[in-house]
Amino acid sequence: MTGINPLPQIALGNGGPTIGSQGLGCMGMSEFYGDTDEIESRATLELALELGVTMFDTADVYGIGENERFLAPFIQAHRDQTVIATKFGYARTPETPDDWSLDNRPEFIRRAAENSLQRLGIEAIDLYYMHRRSADVPLAESIGAMADLVAEGKVRALGLSAVSAEELREAHAVHPIAALQSEWSIFTRDIEAEIVPVAVDLGITLIPYSPLGRGMLTGQAFAESLSAEDARTYLPRFSAENRAVNLRLVAKIEEIAAGQGITSAQVAIAWLYAKARELSVAVSPIPGTRSRRRLQENVAAVSLPLDQAAMAELEPLARKVMGIAI
């Protein structure tokens, strides 16, 4: 046994399935973050379920379908215990791997859902997200197509990712939205002013992605050791100039972590839960990892309180970060 208490469980949206108060981002098991160890990744999935992680997050674009195929045996073996969340929206295919254009047309959504169901080998997607919003298609048309999938039993709950407060309200008026996935961390706090209050008002669960700043918040050593094959090296916050500034902020987090007797990653996750309680929003962050050690570290942070002095020291950091989040 791990010695870590199982995660608390929360409801996904109003009347949705019960999920662990932390999920697992699975993207890096297939693409973007350099070489991966399939055996360790599969062991991480199994341990996650043991610890009370029940929501596993993927997308059709991750590995261009390969991440869904990778997760399929695990999801099928534990179907009654897992909530599988996947996404549509990017036109990228094996033949066009560099095509990151968006497609929210109803016919595209239906085809994408059918393909995801086939790759996952299941009868219904538990949580189906619009990965990104395309202004070329009226939002009501896209949500209507997603609602049709719910009516047909192919999808159980709907989610949106990285939309505005106005778009969230508009979509929810067409069909209940159970979850909103947006970036939220010590370094990225844009959603707090307008989007979080709407989620609270509508009873939508917030699913923060990149709560560890794509790994940067785990510590200076990690951010300095990224391989040339790692896609993060192309992101603005990881550029040579910006990274130097941002790592000085990470050093502050490490200092706080040392004072609390925990890791910097745990400070970042504990901060997020504390901020969510302050704003009265239900959350289930999805830190991504391929490592059992990192998984245990992340899950343990659910029950780690941060004192007010630590929260006050962390408060101004986001304003000092260099480079946009994406």
SULFEN-V295889 format. One record per residue. N is the residue number from 1. RES is the residue in one small letter. BURIAL is 1 if it has 9 or more other C-alpha atoms within 8 Angstrom, else 0. D_FIRST is the distance of its C-alpha to the first C-alpha in Angstrom with 1 decimal. Layout:
BEGIN
n;res;burial;d_first
N;RES;BURIAL;D_FIRST
N;RES;BURIAL;D_FIRST
END
This chain:
BEGIN
n;res;burial;d_first
1;m;0;0.0
2;t;0;3.8
3;g;0;5.8
4;i;0;8.1
5;n;0;10.1
6;p;0;11.0
7;l;1;14.4
8;p;0;17.7
9;q;1;19.8
10;i;1;23.4
11;a;1;26.4
12;l;1;27.8
13;g;1;31.4
14;n;0;33.6
15;g;0;32.4
16;g;1;30.1
17;p;0;26.7
18;t;0;23.7
19;i;1;21.5
20;g;1;18.5
21;s;1;20.0
22;q;1;19.0
23;g;1;19.7
24;l;1;19.4
25;g;1;22.7
26;c;1;22.9
27;m;1;26.4
28;g;1;25.5
29;m;1;23.9
30;s;1;27.5
31;e;1;30.1
32;f;1;31.4
33;y;1;28.9
34;g;1;29.8
35;d;0;28.1
36;t;1;24.8
37;d;0;22.4
38;e;0;22.0
39;i;0;19.2
40;e;1;17.1
41;s;1;18.3
42;r;1;17.3
43;a;1;13.7
44;t;1;13.8
45;l;1;15.2
46;e;1;12.5
47;l;1;9.7
48;a;1;12.2
49;l;1;12.6
50;e;0;9.1
51;l;1;9.6
52;g;1;13.0
53;v;1;15.2
54;t;1;17.8
55;m;1;20.9
56;f;1;21.4
57;d;1;24.6
58;t;1;27.1
59;a;1;30.9
60;d;1;33.5
61;v;1;34.7
62;y;1;31.4
63;g;1;32.3
64;i;1;35.2
65;g;1;33.2
66;e;1;30.9
67;n;1;27.8
68;e;1;28.4
69;r;1;28.7
70;f;0;25.6
71;l;1;23.6
72;a;1;25.5
73;p;1;23.5
74;f;1;20.2
75;i;1;22.1
76;q;1;23.9
77;a;0;20.9
78;h;0;19.3
79;r;0;22.6
80;d;0;22.2
81;q;0;19.0
82;t;1;20.3
83;v;1;23.2
84;i;1;24.9
85;a;1;27.2
86;t;1;29.9
87;k;1;33.2
88;f;1;36.8
89;g;1;39.7
90;y;1;40.2
91;a;1;42.8
92;r;1;41.2
93;t;1;41.3
94;p;0;40.8
95;e;0;44.6
96;t;0;44.7
97;p;1;41.5
98;d;0;43.2
99;d;1;44.4
100;w;0;42.5
101;s;0;45.1
102;l;1;44.0
103;d;1;45.0
104;n;1;44.5
105;r;1;47.2
106;p;1;46.5
107;e;0;47.1
108;f;1;44.6
109;i;1;41.9
110;r;1;42.4
111;r;0;42.3
112;a;1;39.2
113;a;1;37.3
114;e;0;38.5
115;n;0;37.4
116;s;1;33.9
117;l;1;33.5
118;q;0;34.7
119;r;1;32.3
120;l;1;29.3
121;g;0;30.5
122;i;0;30.1
123;e;0;32.8
124;a;1;32.2
125;i;1;30.8
126;d;1;28.8
127;l;1;30.0
128;y;1;32.9
129;y;1;34.0
130;m;1;37.3
131;h;1;36.1
132;r;1;39.2
133;r;1;42.4
134;s;0;45.7
135;a;0;48.8
136;d;0;50.8
137;v;1;49.7
138;p;0;50.1
139;l;1;46.7
140;a;1;47.8
141;e;1;48.3
142;s;1;44.9
143;i;1;43.1
144;g;1;45.4
145;a;1;44.3
146;m;1;40.7
147;a;1;41.6
148;d;0;43.3
149;l;1;40.0
150;v;1;38.4
151;a;0;41.4
152;e;0;41.0
153;g;0;37.4
154;k;1;36.3
155;v;1;34.6
156;r;1;32.9
157;a;1;33.0
158;l;1;34.8
159;g;1;34.0
160;l;1;35.9
161;s;1;35.1
162;a;1;37.0
163;v;1;39.9
164;s;0;42.2
165;a;1;42.4
166;e;0;45.6
167;e;1;44.1
168;l;1;41.1
169;r;1;43.6
170;e;1;45.8
171;a;1;43.1
172;h;1;41.7
173;a;0;45.3
174;v;1;45.3
175;h;1;42.0
176;p;0;39.0
177;i;1;36.6
178;a;1;33.0
179;a;1;31.6
180;l;1;33.0
181;q;1;31.3
182;s;1;32.8
183;e;1;32.0
184;w;1;31.1
185;s;1;29.9
186;i;1;31.2
187;f;1;33.6
188;t;1;34.6
189;r;1;35.8
190;d;0;38.6
191;i;1;37.3
192;e;0;37.3
193;a;0;41.0
194;e;0;41.9
195;i;1;39.1
196;v;1;36.5
197;p;1;39.1
198;v;1;40.0
199;a;1;36.4
200;v;1;36.3
201;d;0;39.6
202;l;0;38.8
203;g;1;35.3
204;i;1;33.8
205;t;1;30.1
206;l;1;30.0
207;i;1;27.6
208;p;1;27.9
209;y;1;27.7
210;s;1;27.6
211;p;1;26.2
212;l;1;25.7
213;g;1;29.3
214;r;0;28.5
215;g;1;26.4
216;m;1;29.2
217;l;1;27.5
218;t;1;24.5
219;g;1;27.0
220;q;1;30.3
221;a;0;28.9
222;f;1;27.5
223;a;1;30.7
224;e;0;32.8
225;s;0;31.1
226;l;1;31.5
227;s;0;33.1
228;a;0;36.5
229;e;0;35.0
230;d;1;32.8
231;a;1;34.5
232;r;1;33.7
233;t;1;36.4
234;y;0;39.0
235;l;1;37.9
236;p;1;40.2
237;r;1;37.7
238;f;1;36.7
239;s;1;40.4
240;a;0;41.4
241;e;0;43.5
242;n;1;41.1
243;r;1;38.0
244;a;0;39.6
245;v;1;40.2
246;n;1;36.8
247;l;1;34.9
248;r;0;36.8
249;l;1;35.3
250;v;1;31.8
251;a;1;32.6
252;k;0;33.2
253;i;1;29.8
254;e;1;28.3
255;e;0;30.4
256;i;1;29.1
257;a;1;25.5
258;a;1;26.3
259;g;0;27.9
260;q;0;24.9
261;g;0;22.4
262;i;1;20.6
263;t;1;21.2
264;s;1;24.2
265;a;1;22.1
266;q;1;20.4
267;v;1;24.0
268;a;1;25.2
269;i;1;22.6
270;a;1;22.9
271;w;1;26.7
272;l;1;26.7
273;y;1;25.0
274;a;1;27.4
275;k;0;30.4
276;a;1;29.5
277;r;1;29.5
278;e;0;32.8
279;l;0;34.3
280;s;0;33.0
281;v;1;31.6
282;a;1;28.5
283;v;1;26.3
284;s;1;23.4
285;p;1;23.5
286;i;1;22.5
287;p;1;21.7
288;g;1;21.8
289;t;1;19.6
290;r;1;19.0
291;s;1;16.3
292;r;1;12.5
293;r;0;13.1
294;r;1;15.7
295;l;1;13.9
296;q;1;11.2
297;e;1;14.4
298;n;1;16.3
299;v;1;14.1
300;a;1;13.7
301;a;1;17.5
302;v;1;18.0
303;s;0;17.9
304;l;0;19.7
305;p;0;23.4
306;l;1;26.2
307;d;0;29.3
308;q;0;32.7
309;a;0;33.9
310;a;1;31.2
311;m;1;32.0
312;a;0;35.7
313;e;0;35.2
314;l;1;33.4
315;e;0;36.0
316;p;0;38.7
317;l;1;36.8
318;a;1;37.2
319;r;0;40.9
320;k;0;40.9
321;v;1;38.9
322;m;1;41.1
323;g;0;41.2
324;i;0;40.5
325;a;0;37.0
326;i;0;37.8
END
